[in-house]
Amino acid sequence: MNHIGTKEKNNFTSYLPEFQDGGAEASLPTRLLAGEQEVASASLVVLHPPVTNKDDANTGLKGRLVVTNFKLSFITLEDSQSANFVYQENIFLGKNDVTLSNIDLIYQVVDKKKKIVSPETKISSRIDYLIVICKNFRMLKFGFKHSEAKGAKQIADALQTFAFPNVHNLIFSYTYKEKYYNTIRNVTMFNKKSDWVSELHRCGASTKDWRVLYIENQRKLPDGSMPMSYVIPKDITDEDYLQNAQTFRGNRNAVWVYQYERASLIRMAELPEKTDNKVENLVIERVRACHPTKRQPHIMDLTRPTLQAINSSYKKLRQLCTPDNPKTFSEQDDKFLKHLEASSWLLHVSQCLSYAHDVAERMKNGETVILQENEGRDMCCVISSLSQIILDAYVRTINGFQSLVQKEWVALGHPFSDRLGHVNNVNNAMITEECPLFLLFLDCTWQLLQQYPQDFEFTETYLTTLWDSAFMPLFDTFQFNSERDRLVASKAEPERLILRPVWDWGEQFADKDIVYFSNPCYRRPAGEPTRRSVVIPASAIPLPIIGAPDYHVQGAAARQVMEDPTGLILNPQSSVKWLDVWVQCYYRWLPIVEIPNGGMPQVELFHRVILSNVCKLQQALQTGDFDELPAPQQNGTERAVQNLPSVNSFFPFSRNNSDPTELTDILMASNEILVDGSIFDAISQAHIE
């Protein structure tokens, strides 16, 4: 586990009703990581609430604003005081900290005139406010009415310099030299040949038709976006395959990624314009030859929607979710549905789900599908991943989902650095490359989670945290355009990068936060092994089971998911009318729209209590010892709902006034249980026994 210089507990901070002069915060220490340096600071700064009806100049949270080479940090007196608040605590960031990689837009406000701050902007010597818009939809508004003028300018100058690096090795991850010991065991990284061989076997693909191409020398690769190992048709030599690859955009030939019974899923780039399609026809013929009945594959064109269209929708959606004053919020709220429709974001989500559903249906019917677009590393990642989520129950587990992202996005070269804007490209031709396709994929996954809440081992909190982690530069998973770039960075001197995969969640969060990634209502497919320590005797009275959803079941029920990825298939609705706004991810930074003591987090908390009680009852039935049961369970009295901890609808990303000890106890009590199963596993275990 990495360590931070100072160990003060970072408690959730609250907004003060009125600003009061004082300089105590000027001496507040800055938490610094190894290699992190403070480059600018300003005291007597006010962090204003996102939306308030009070005078902005006199309402907010007083503190010290600091810019380092890693983050923008707002430090208050309350950060070092114990408070009765519960929220997700990142080990590397305080509650009011954001990484520089997360910053997308900066505005300086002078005399009520708002002007964007870019690397070429002249910074004013007298700044009233700085408004910071983050890529994860957070908006921070800092007031400098009571601060020295030079402090505001120094902050703006520092952000202008450090928030928009023009080369990759200026990102803080190259400076952070803390040692790392990899503890990941159950996530397939797809960075070696054996990982792809295992995936072929897991999916049941024929090794008579497919094989793993392995290039020992990375320099022999025709293009840096491809990994050193991936799966290709068996009846073609390495030399011919790589030679043919040069005909395609980005030198990306056809690559196998998944198998459903007889059907294969292939990713392939397009041919450049005015290019003879002879080579493409030969490639398609080789793919056809890999089908057991030599059936012609279906080619799916993924050139629409374009990157520009998706990025434009993202910006419109973010603008809708980040109002910086009450007037803007009121205007947007009055015409919310109109603005949402104008953004076209849900339309793009609908298109992706429709594509994926079409792929899944075709593969169910035994038809091989070839996904094709420009270089085959953008929309191909989205649709291929969603198709497998629909078809494969394993990738709906936490480890399976993380392995899927490693395969489809990381190993096969999605250009994260370009698409997420980690590096500022001054060349105008490169600006259009920014596009949050990974967020689009996570949103689509969230829509599936809403339609099939019992079929996913992970929660929406996990998905939201994953999006936040895309801008945590300490972890390399979402920082590079390709595996080659990652390999070069890890060997470069003297800025040699220490690789830390984001999947090692214990590096960022405590156990009490990680447990909220697991869905207490997850229904494991029949036959999937669990490590359940509690067993109900056959004579026990079974509890009623909630009706199962409409699954398409294949094969023997006892077949393990890891061995048979074609277990349970989803049948999602893709029309816009069935979709919803991912409120937790997009609106969690706006307290004004949060539901106090309500929303799905409160329901999920009840589920965890039920899960804990069911398992205690199971243990009592097994041992015959009922003395250890809580008193309310012994006398048959249910625990009063009002006595349970209350959380708000944006928990764990918002502050909650519940007893932190009691809430943590409930979360930790469900931790071991969720490793073994879920509510529905606990209930159905009696029938299995």
C-alpha positions in Angstrom: 0.0 0.0 0.0 1.3 3.5 -0.8 1.8 6.0 1.9 1.0 9.7 2.1 3.3 12.1 3.9 0.8 13.4 6.5 -1.8 11.1 8.0 -4.5 13.4 9.1 -8.0 11.9 8.6 -9.7 13.5 5.7 -13.2 14.1 6.8 -16.0 15.3 4.6 -16.2 19.1 4.6 -19.4 21.2 4.8 -20.4 24.6 3.4 -20.3 27.5 5.9 -23.4 29.7 5.9 -21.4 32.8 6.1 -17.8 33.8 5.4 -15.8 34.9 8.5 -12.4 36.5 8.4 -9.5 34.6 9.8 -6.0 33.4 8.8 -5.8 30.1 10.6 -6.0 28.2 7.3 -2.9 29.9 6.0 -0.8 27.4 8.0 -2.7 24.3 7.0 -0.3 21.6 5.7 -0.6 20.1 2.2 -0.7 16.4 1.9 2.1 15.5 -0.6 2.9 12.2 -2.2 6.5 11.0 -3.0 7.7 13.3 -5.8 4.8 15.8 -5.4 5.7 19.5 -5.1 3.7 22.5 -4.2 4.0 25.1 -7.0 1.4 27.8 -6.0 -0.9 28.6 -3.1 -3.4 31.2 -2.0 -5.0 31.8 1.4 -8.4 33.2 2.3 -10.0 31.5 -0.7 -13.7 30.6 -0.8 -15.0 27.4 -2.4 -18.5 28.3 -3.4 -21.4 25.8 -3.5 -22.2 24.6 -7.0 -25.6 26.3 -6.9 -26.8 28.6 -4.1 -29.4 31.3 -3.8 -27.2 33.4 -1.5 -24.6 36.1 -2.4 -21.7 34.2 -3.8 -19.2 36.6 -2.3 -20.2 35.8 1.2 -21.2 32.1 1.0 -18.9 29.2 0.8 -16.2 27.2 2.4 -13.1 29.1 3.6 -9.6 27.5 3.0 -6.3 27.5 1.3 -6.0 26.7 -2.4 -2.9 24.8 -3.5 -1.6 23.7 -6.9 0.9 20.9 -7.0 2.4 19.0 -9.9 -0.3 16.3 -9.3 -3.5 18.0 -8.1 -5.5 21.1 -7.3 -6.2 20.9 -3.6 -8.5 23.0 -1.4 -7.6 22.6 2.3 -9.8 23.7 5.2 -9.7 23.6 8.9 -12.4 20.9 8.9 -10.1 18.5 7.0 -8.2 17.9 10.2 -11.2 17.8 12.6 -13.3 14.7 13.3 -16.8 15.0 11.7 -19.7 12.7 11.6 -19.6 12.3 7.9 -19.3 9.2 5.7 -18.3 9.2 2.0 -15.9 7.5 -0.4 -12.4 8.4 0.7 -9.6 8.2 -1.9 -6.2 7.5 -0.3 -4.5 10.0 -2.7 -7.0 12.8 -2.7 -8.9 14.9 -0.2 -12.6 15.5 -0.5 -12.0 18.8 -2.3 -9.0 17.7 -4.4 -9.0 17.0 -8.1 -6.1 15.7 -10.2 -4.7 17.9 -12.9 -5.5 15.2 -15.4 -9.2 15.6 -14.5 -9.3 19.3 -15.3 -10.7 20.1 -18.7 -11.7 23.8 -18.7 -10.6 26.8 -16.6 -12.4 30.1 -16.6 -11.1 33.4 -15.0 -13.9 35.8 -14.0 -12.9 39.5 -13.9 -15.6 42.1 -13.4 -18.3 39.5 -14.1 -16.7 38.7 -17.5 -15.8 35.0 -17.9 -12.9 34.1 -20.1 -11.5 30.7 -20.8 -7.9 29.9 -19.7 -5.8 28.1 -22.2 -2.1 27.6 -22.5 -2.0 30.7 -24.7 -4.3 32.9 -22.5 -2.9 36.0 -20.8 -3.8 35.7 -17.1 -5.3 38.8 -15.5 -3.6 40.4 -12.5 -6.9 40.8 -10.7 -9.1 37.7 -10.7 -12.4 37.6 -8.9 -13.2 33.9 -9.5 -11.7 30.8 -11.0 -14.1 28.2 -12.3 -12.7 24.7 -12.9 -14.7 22.3 -15.0 -13.6 18.6 -14.6 -13.9 15.8 -17.1 -15.9 13.8 -14.5 -18.6 16.5 -14.4 -17.4 18.3 -11.3 -17.4 22.1 -11.2 -15.4 24.0 -8.7 -15.8 27.8 -8.2 -13.2 29.6 -6.2 -13.6 33.2 -5.0 -10.6 35.5 -4.3 -12.4 38.5 -2.8 -10.6 38.2 0.5 -7.3 36.8 -0.9 -4.3 38.7 -2.2 -4.4 39.5 -5.9 -1.1 37.9 -6.6 -2.3 34.6 -5.0 -5.1 34.3 -7.5 -2.8 35.0 -10.4 -0.2 32.5 -9.2 -2.9 29.8 -9.0 -4.1 30.6 -12.5 -0.5 30.6 -13.8 0.2 27.3 -12.2 -2.9 25.7 -13.6 -2.2 27.0 -17.0 1.3 25.5 -16.9 0.7 22.1 -15.2 -2.9 21.2 -16.1 -2.3 21.0 -19.8 1.0 19.1 -20.4 2.1 19.1 -24.0 4.1 15.9 -23.7 3.2 12.6 -22.0 6.2 12.4 -19.7 5.2 15.6 -17.9 2.3 13.7 -16.3 2.8 13.2 -12.6 3.0 9.4 -12.9 6.5 9.7 -14.2 7.6 11.6 -11.1 5.8 9.3 -8.6 8.4 6.7 -7.6 6.7 4.9 -4.7 7.4 1.2 -4.9 4.5 -1.0 -6.0 3.9 -4.7 -5.4 1.3 -6.2 -7.7 -1.3 -8.2 -5.8 -3.7 -8.8 -8.7 -4.4 -12.5 -9.2 -7.8 -12.8 -10.9 -7.7 -10.3 -13.7 -6.4 -11.4 -17.1 -4.1 -8.6 -18.4 -3.8 -10.0 -22.0 -0.2 -8.8 -22.1 1.3 -12.3 -22.8 0.6 -15.2 -25.1 -0.7 -17.5 -22.4 -3.6 -15.0 -21.6 -4.9 -15.2 -25.2 -4.5 -19.0 -25.2 -6.6 -19.2 -22.1 -9.2 -17.0 -23.6 -9.5 -19.2 -26.6 -10.1 -22.2 -24.4 -12.5 -20.3 -22.1 -14.7 -19.3 -25.0 -14.5 -22.7 -26.6 -12.9 -21.5 -29.8 -11.3 -24.1 -32.0 -7.6 -24.1 -32.0 -7.8 -25.8 -35.4 -9.0 -22.5 -36.8 -7.5 -19.9 -34.5 -4.0 -19.4 -33.1 -2.1 -16.8 -31.1 0.3 -14.6 -33.0 3.3 -13.7 -30.8 5.9 -11.2 -31.8 8.9 -11.4 -29.5 10.5 -8.2 -30.8 8.2 -5.3 -30.4 10.0 -3.4 -33.1 8.8 -5.8 -35.7 5.2 -4.7 -35.2 3.9 -2.8 -38.3 2.1 -0.4 -36.0 2.5 0.5 -32.4 -1.2 0.3 -31.5 -1.2 -3.6 -31.6 0.0 -5.7 -28.7 2.7 -8.4 -28.9 0.1 -11.2 -28.8 -3.3 -11.5 -30.2 -5.5 -14.1 -32.1 -5.6 -14.6 -35.8 -6.7 -17.3 -38.3 -4.5 -20.3 -38.1 -4.0 -20.9 -41.8 -2.0 -17.7 -42.4 1.7 -17.2 -41.6 2.9 -14.4 -39.5 4.7 -12.8 -42.4 1.6 -12.8 -44.7 -0.6 -11.5 -41.9 1.7 -8.6 -41.1 2.2 -7.9 -44.7 -1.6 -7.8 -45.3 -2.0 -5.6 -42.2 -0.2 -2.7 -44.0 -3.1 -2.4 -46.4 -5.5 -1.4 -43.6 -5.7 1.9 -41.7 -3.4 1.9 -38.8 -1.9 -1.4 -40.0 -4.7 -3.3 -38.1 -5.7 -6.5 -39.8 -8.6 -8.8 -38.6 -8.3 -9.9 -34.9 -10.3 -12.5 -33.1 -11.7 -11.3 -29.8 -14.6 -13.6 -28.7 -16.4 -16.9 -29.5 -20.0 -17.8 -29.0 -20.5 -21.5 -29.9 -19.8 -21.6 -33.7 -19.7 -17.8 -34.2 -16.7 -15.6 -33.8 -16.4 -11.9 -33.1 -13.7 -10.1 -35.2 -12.4 -6.6 -35.1 -10.9 -5.1 -38.3 -9.9 -1.6 -39.5 -11.1 -0.1 -42.8 -9.1 0.2 -46.0 -7.9 3.7 -46.9 -9.8 5.4 -49.7 -9.0 4.5 -53.3 -7.5 1.2 -52.2 -8.1 -2.1 -53.9 -10.2 -4.3 -51.7 -8.5 -7.5 -52.9 -6.6 -7.9 -49.6 -9.7 -7.2 -47.6 -11.6 -9.9 -49.5 -8.8 -12.4 -48.8 -9.0 -11.6 -45.1 -12.8 -12.0 -45.0 -12.4 -15.3 -46.8 -9.9 -16.5 -44.2 -12.4 -15.6 -41.4 -15.2 -17.4 -43.2 -13.0 -20.5 -43.4 -12.7 -20.5 -39.6 -16.5 -21.1 -39.3 -17.5 -24.7 -38.8 -20.0 -24.5 -41.7 -18.0 -22.0 -43.7 -20.8 -19.5 -43.3 -20.2 -16.0 -44.7 -19.5 -13.5 -41.9 -21.6 -10.3 -41.4 -19.7 -7.1 -41.7 -20.9 -4.3 -39.4 -19.9 -0.8 -40.2 -19.3 1.3 -37.1 -18.3 4.6 -38.7 -21.5 6.2 -37.2 -21.7 8.0 -34.8 -18.4 9.8 -35.4 -16.0 10.8 -32.7 -16.8 14.4 -33.3 -20.5 13.8 -32.8 -20.0 11.9 -29.6 -17.6 14.5 -28.2 -20.0 17.2 -29.0 -22.8 15.4 -27.2 -20.5 14.9 -24.2 -19.8 18.6 -23.9 -23.5 19.5 -24.2 -24.3 16.9 -21.5 -21.6 18.2 -19.2 -22.7 21.8 -19.7 -26.2 20.7 -18.7 -24.8 19.0 -15.5 -22.4 21.8 -14.4 -24.3 25.0 -13.9 -22.1 27.6 -12.2 -24.9 29.9 -10.9 -28.6 29.7 -9.8 -29.9 31.4 -13.0 -28.2 28.9 -15.3 -29.5 26.0 -13.2 -33.0 27.3 -13.2 -33.0 27.9 -16.9 -31.6 24.4 -17.6 -34.0 22.8 -15.1 -37.1 24.3 -16.7 -36.2 22.8 -20.1 -34.2 19.8 -18.9 -35.7 17.3 -21.3 -35.3 19.6 -24.2 -31.6 20.2 -23.4 -31.0 16.5 -22.8 -32.5 15.6 -26.2 -30.5 18.4 -27.9 -27.3 16.8 -26.5 -28.0 13.5 -28.3 -26.1 11.7 -25.6 -28.9 9.1 -25.0 -29.3 8.7 -28.7 -25.7 7.6 -28.9 -26.2 5.3 -26.0 -29.2 3.8 -27.8 -27.2 3.3 -31.0 -24.5 1.5 -29.2 -26.9 -0.8 -27.3 -28.7 -1.5 -30.6 -25.5 -2.4 -32.4 -24.4 -4.7 -29.5 -27.8 -6.4 -29.4 -27.7 -7.0 -33.1 -24.2 -8.5 -32.8 -25.4 -10.8 -29.9 -28.5 -12.0 -31.9 -26.4 -12.8 -35.0 -23.9 -14.7 -32.9 -26.6 -16.6 -31.1 -27.8 -17.7 -34.6 -24.3 -18.9 -35.5 -23.2 -16.0 -37.6 -19.7 -14.6 -37.3 -19.6 -10.8 -37.1 -16.8 -8.5 -38.2 -16.8 -5.1 -36.6 -15.2 -2.5 -38.9 -14.4 1.1 -38.5 -11.5 3.5 -39.2 -8.6 1.9 -37.3 -10.8 -0.5 -35.4 -9.8 0.8 -32.0 -12.7 3.2 -31.0 -16.3 2.2 -31.6 -15.1 -1.4 -32.0 -14.0 -1.4 -28.4 -17.5 -0.2 -27.3 -19.6 -2.6 -29.4 -17.4 -5.6 -28.9 -17.4 -5.1 -25.1 -21.1 -4.6 -24.9 -21.8 -7.6 -27.1 -19.8 -9.8 -24.7 -21.6 -8.4 -21.7 -24.9 -9.4 -23.3 -23.7 -12.9 -24.2 -21.3 -13.8 -21.4 -22.2 -14.0 -17.7 -18.5 -14.2 -16.7 -17.8 -10.6 -17.9 -20.6 -9.4 -15.7 -18.6 -10.3 -12.7 -16.0 -7.8 -11.3 -13.0 -9.8 -12.4 -14.5 -10.7 -15.7 -15.4 -7.1 -16.5 -11.9 -5.9 -15.6 -10.5 -8.6 -17.8 -12.8 -7.5 -20.6 -11.6 -3.9 -20.4 -8.0 -5.1 -20.4 -8.6 -7.2 -23.5 -10.8 -4.9 -25.6 -9.5 -1.5 -24.5 -6.1 -1.7 -23.1 -4.4 -4.6 -24.9 -5.9 -3.9 -28.3 -4.9 -0.3 -28.2 -7.7 2.2 -27.5 -6.0 5.6 -27.6 -6.8 6.6 -24.0 -4.3 9.4 -23.9 -5.7 11.1 -27.0 -9.4 10.4 -26.4 -9.3 11.5 -22.7 -7.1 14.5 -23.4 -4.2 13.6 -21.1 -1.9 15.6 -23.3 -2.7 19.0 -24.8 -2.2 18.9 -28.6 -1.5 22.3 -30.0 -2.0 21.0 -33.5 -5.6 21.8 -34.5 -5.8 18.6 -36.5 -5.4 16.6 -33.3 -8.1 18.4 -31.2 -10.9 16.4 -32.8 -9.3 13.2 -31.4 -10.7 13.9 -27.9 -13.8 11.8 -27.3 -14.9 10.0 -24.1 -15.8 6.7 -25.7 -14.9 4.9 -22.4 -17.6 7.0 -20.6 -20.1 6.1 -23.4 -19.3 2.4 -22.8 -19.7 2.8 -19.0 -23.0 4.5 -19.5 -24.2 1.7 -21.8 -23.1 -0.8 -19.2 -25.0 1.2 -16.5 -28.1 1.0 -18.7 -27.8 -2.8 -18.8 -27.3 -2.8 -15.0 -30.6 -0.9 -14.6 -32.5 -3.4 -16.8 -30.8 -6.5 -15.2 -29.8 -5.5 -11.7 -29.5 -9.1 -10.5 -27.1 -10.2 -13.3 -24.1 -7.9 -12.5 -21.7 -8.5 -9.6 -20.7 -4.9 -9.6 -22.7 -1.8 -8.8 -23.1 1.7 -10.4 -20.7 3.0 -7.7 -18.0 0.7 -9.2 -18.7 2.1 -12.7 -18.6 5.7 -11.5 -15.4 5.1 -9.6 -13.9 3.5 -12.7 -14.7 6.7 -14.7 -13.0 8.8 -11.9 -10.0 6.5 -12.1 -9.5 7.2 -15.7 -8.0 10.6 -14.6 -5.9 9.2 -11.8 -2.4 9.4 -13.4 -0.8 7.2 -10.7 -2.3 4.2 -12.5 -1.2 3.3 -16.0 -4.3 1.5 -17.2 -6.0 4.5 -18.9 -3.0 6.7 -19.5 -1.6 5.4 -22.8 -2.5 5.0 -26.5 -1.1 1.5 -26.8 0.8 -1.3 -25.1 4.0 -0.2 -26.9 3.7 3.3 -25.4 3.3 1.7 -22.0 6.3 -0.6 -22.5 8.5 2.3 -23.7 7.5 4.4 -20.7 8.3 1.6 -18.2 11.8 1.3 -19.6 12.7 4.9 -20.3 15.4 6.5 -18.2 15.5 8.6 -16.1 11.7 9.1 -16.1 11.1 5.3 -15.9 7.5 4.8 -15.1 6.4 2.3 -12.4 3.4 0.5 -13.8 0.4 0.2 -11.4 -2.8 -1.3 -12.8 -6.0 0.5 -11.6 -7.5 -2.9 -10.8 -5.5 -3.1 -7.6 -8.3 -1.1 -5.8 -6.6 -1.5 -2.4 -4.1 1.1 -3.6 -6.8 3.8 -3.8 -9.5 2.8 -1.3 -10.0 1.2 2.1 -12.0 -2.0 2.4 -15.1 -0.1 3.6 -15.1 1.7 0.2 -14.3 -1.4 -2.0 -17.1 -3.4 -0.5 -19.6 -0.9 -2.1 -18.4 -2.1 -5.5 -20.2 -5.5 -4.9 -23.9 -5.9 -5.7 -25.8 -7.6 -2.8 -28.6 -8.6 -5.2 -26.3 -10.4 -7.6 -27.6 -13.8 -8.7 -24.8 -16.1 -9.5 -25.5 -18.4 -12.5 -26.4 -22.0 -11.5 -23.3 -24.1 -11.1 -20.8 -21.2 -10.5 -18.7 -22.2 -7.6 -18.7 -20.1 -4.5 -16.7 -20.1 -1.3 -19.7 -20.2 0.9 -18.9 -21.1 4.5 -22.6 -21.1 5.6 -24.6 -24.2 4.5 -28.3 -24.7 5.1 -29.2 -28.2 6.2 -31.6 -30.0 3.8 -34.2 -30.0 6.5 -34.3 -26.2 6.8 -37.4 -24.4 5.6 -36.5 -22.6 2.3 -37.3 -18.9 2.1 -39.4 -17.6 -0.8 -37.5 -16.7 -3.9 -38.1 -13.6 -6.0 -39.0 -14.6 -9.5 -36.1 -14.9 -11.9 -35.8 -12.7 -14.9 -36.3 -14.1 -18.5 -33.0 -15.7 -19.2 -31.9 -17.7 -22.2 -30.2 -20.7 -20.6 -27.7 -22.8 -22.5 -26.0 -26.1 -21.6 -26.0 -28.1 -18.4 -26.9 -26.0 -15.3 -23.9 -27.3 -13.5 -21.4 -26.1 -16.0 -19.1 -23.4 -14.6 -19.2 -19.9 -16.0 -15.4 -19.8 -16.4 -15.6 -22.9 -18.6 -18.8 -22.0 -20.4 -19.1 -18.3 -21.2 -22.4 -18.9 -23.0 -24.5 -19.4 -19.9 -27.0 -16.5 -19.4 -27.9 -14.1 -22.2 -29.4 -10.6 -21.7 -32.1 -9.2 -24.0 -31.8 -5.5 -23.4 -34.1 -2.7 -24.5 -32.1 -0.2 -26.6 -34.8 2.4 -27.5 -34.3 5.8 -26.0 -37.6 5.6 -24.2 -36.2 2.8 -22.1 -33.0 4.6 -21.2 -32.3 7.0 -18.3 -29.8 9.6 -17.2 -26.9 8.2 -15.1 -27.7 10.6 -12.3 -25.1 9.3 -9.8 -22.2 9.9 -12.3 -23.4 13.1 -13.8 -25.1 15.0 -11.0 -23.4 13.8 -7.8 -21.6 17.1 -7.5 -24.9 19.1 -7.3 -26.2 18.8 -3.7 -29.4 20.7 -4.7 -30.7 17.7 -6.8 -29.8 15.0 -4.2 -32.5 13.1 -2.4 -31.9 13.2 1.4 -32.2 9.8 3.0 -33.4 8.2 -0.2 -32.5 6.9 -3.6 -31.0 3.6 -4.6 -28.1 3.7 -2.1 -30.6 3.6 0.8 -32.3 0.6 -0.8 -29.0 -1.1 -1.3 -28.0 -0.5 2.3 -31.3 -2.3 3.3 -30.3 -5.1 1.0 -27.0 -5.5 2.8 -28.7 -5.6 6.2 -31.1 -8.3 4.9 -28.1 -10.2 3.5 -26.3 -10.1 6.8 -29.5 -11.2 8.7 -30.2 -14.1 6.3 -26.6 -15.4 6.7 -26.9 -15.1 10.5 -30.1 -17.1 10.4 -28.5 -19.7 8.1 -25.6 -20.1 10.5 -28.0 -20.5 13.4 -30.0 -23.2 11.5 -26.7 -25.0 10.8 -25.4 -25.0 14.3 -28.6 -25.0 16.2 -27.2 -22.1 18.3 -29.6 -19.2 18.4 -28.1 -17.4 21.3 -25.7 -15.4 19.0 -28.6 -13.9 17.1 -29.4 -10.2 17.9 -32.3 -9.7 20.3 -34.7 -8.4 17.7 -34.3 -11.6 15.7 -34.8 -13.8 18.7 -38.1 -12.3 19.7 -39.3 -11.9 16.1 -39.3 -8.2 16.1 -37.9 -6.5 13.0 -35.4 -3.8 13.4 -37.1 -0.5 12.9 -36.3 1.2 9.6 -35.7 4.5 11.3 -32.9 3.0 13.4 -30.9 2.1 10.3 -28.2 4.5 9.1 -29.6 6.9 6.5 -27.7 7.8 3.3 -28.5 10.2 0.5 -29.0 9.4 -3.1 -25.5 10.3 -4.2 -23.8 8.1 -1.5 -20.9 7.3 -1.3 -19.9 10.4 -3.3 -21.7 12.9 -1.1 -21.6 13.6 2.6 -23.9 11.7 5.0 -24.6 12.5 8.6 -25.1 8.9 9.7 -23.1 7.3 12.4 -19.9 6.4 10.5 -19.2 3.4 12.8 -22.6 1.8 12.4 -22.6 2.3 8.6 -19.0 1.0 8.3 -20.0 -2.0 10.4 -22.8 -2.9 8.0 -20.6 -2.5 5.0 -17.8 -4.6 6.4 -20.2 -7.2 7.7 -21.4 -7.8 4.2 -17.9 -7.9 2.7 -17.1 -11.5 3.5 -20.6 -12.5 2.7 -20.5 -11.0 -0.8 -17.3 -12.9 -1.5 -19.3 -16.0 -1.0 -22.5 -15.0 -2.7 -25.4 -12.5 -2.4 -28.9 -12.3 -1.1 -30.3 -14.5 -3.8 -27.4 -17.0 -3.3 -28.2 -17.2 0.4 -31.9 -17.7 -0.3 -31.5 -20.3 -3.0 -28.8 -22.2 -1.2 -31.4 -24.2 0.7 -32.8 -25.5 -2.6 -29.3 -26.6 -3.8 -28.6 -28.5 -0.6 
